[in-house]
């Protein structure tokens, strides 16, 4: 009896070790898949064009700053300007999205009014409708208003961001006691003052997460900006990347091409590696309740 | 104590603040979404395009744009169905591994038996592509897989190929690359969502199942999967809506052509061509309306799955 038991448990332990090994192998393989292309990107951005024509290599070279200089000062693709445009649009729309989503969520969370339920239902219903389906009208409207080659149509719509709203609403339900609002009212605090000075600071973690996500989404956005921006000095980074693809490829300095791609993703990557733990937690904190 | 009744009677007058606080959202929505949406639908009933330097229309044509959309061309293909088919194939090819692997990883990460170490590292790595600019990622794949790129060089060095392999002239390789990219961009995100879902399941359920002698396969199919269903449905439908919008990756990879022979052309690329290249608002409007109807149905399912969870 005891004999079979111990051999059973040894068998079970071996099974566990084996399945653990398989799991680690899968995880390492997937990590390799995720990292390989970026590793190649970084390596290739340090190599000269001539070196790159020579073939495949895993080791770093020393042409990084040469490529950086060449990309940064390129005459046809003004990447510093593109990054500035992208930054202005992404930062402004992220601030608007986050602030107004919190405001909207607070309006529905903290007050009782007749259309409260209807408003909430409506926002939930439109949450996943993509912007491509109204792009035709959006584009025509922008043409009529003279808003092509303008930041406005890429920033202002950020005020109505249903996904950010939903996240804020969920967050408020879990952390915001209404007693605080009542206490503030007793102290004579106005409603806007209460929201800006008392509620917003309590939402800091959620605001930070949504600032990051909204910024990234706007920074990476390609479809609408490509439709609206065609002047060289207004183009954003994704438009320039696509332009790189349509250029006559054989004449390009490949070291420079890799550098352009690296510059396009670098700002987001830096933020990610500084705050990855916080960002990953933020993916789920407010989205779907378990 | 004395204040209580005063506060109660004041409570009613706060209602207006609710309207004031939600007003910016709805005003913005009306201007930047609702009106453009109406305009898009309106456009779909008009003939309105540019032919060379000449502007045709706008003339009211009823449902003609829709009819044209579903009329076979001289080769007998109906473009919109072809591109819808491409979109579905490209989506399925990325989404099946995405959801299967994400589900597996979520189970590995949450397993008390396996106790996987280095979780933070793995999660950081697999989530990373989700934040990458899709167009830049696609451009990177293009450079890596180009005839003069490192992948070709590597395969030649290893003696696996004799001549340069043109990944961009074959339907199967182009589609494969798009599927691989979509998989890489999204599986980390799905893993984290499903992990949260599994961790939200009452631990007693797992313990009870184990005490009853269920093995891990039984636990998965009898406990985890049924309880995870709402989140799984949510994940699949949102992935489907995301798949319908597929644009950046194939657009940049094939330089807008959907090469070879338009086998990687998606619905949104089709829309983009009408809108950007030929300024054909009528046809672009009709395509938009069709995509809108499909996403409308799908989002109804998402809405259901989200509100059901609130109970």
Interface residues (C-beta under 8 A of the other chain):
Chain A: X16 X19 X20 X23 X24 X26 X27 X30 X31 X33 X34 X35 X37 X38 X40 X41 X44 X53 X55 X56 X57 X100 X101 X103 X104 X106 X107 X108 X110 X111 X112 X113 X114 X115 X116 X119 X123 X124 X125 X126 X127 X128 X129 X130 X131 X132 X133 X134 X135 X136 X137 X138 X139 X140 X141 X153 X156 X157 X159 X160 X165 X182 X185 X186 X191 X195 X216 X219 X220 X222 X223 X226 X227 X237 X238 X241 X242 X244 X245 X246 X249 X254 X257 X258 X261 X264 X265 X268 X269 X272 X273 X276 X277 X279 X280 X283 X284 X287 X288 X289 X290
Chain B: X3 X7 X10 X11 X14 X15 X16 X17 X18 X19 X20 X21 X22 X24 X25 X26 X28 X29 X32 X33 X35 X36 X37 X38 X39 X40 X42 X43 X101 X104 X105 X108 X113 X114 X116 X120 X122 X123 X124 X125 X126 X127 X128 X129 X131 X132 X133 X134 X135 X136 X137 X139 X140 X141 X142 X143 X144 X146 X148 X150 X151 X153 X154 X156 X157 X184 X187 X188 X189 X192 X193 X195 X196 X197 X198 X199 X200 X201 X231 X234 X238 X241 X244 X245 X247 X248 X251 X252 X253 X255 X256 X268 X271 X272 X275 X276 X281 X284 X285 X288 X289 X291 X292 X295 X296 X298 X299 X300 X302 X303 X306 X307 X309 X310
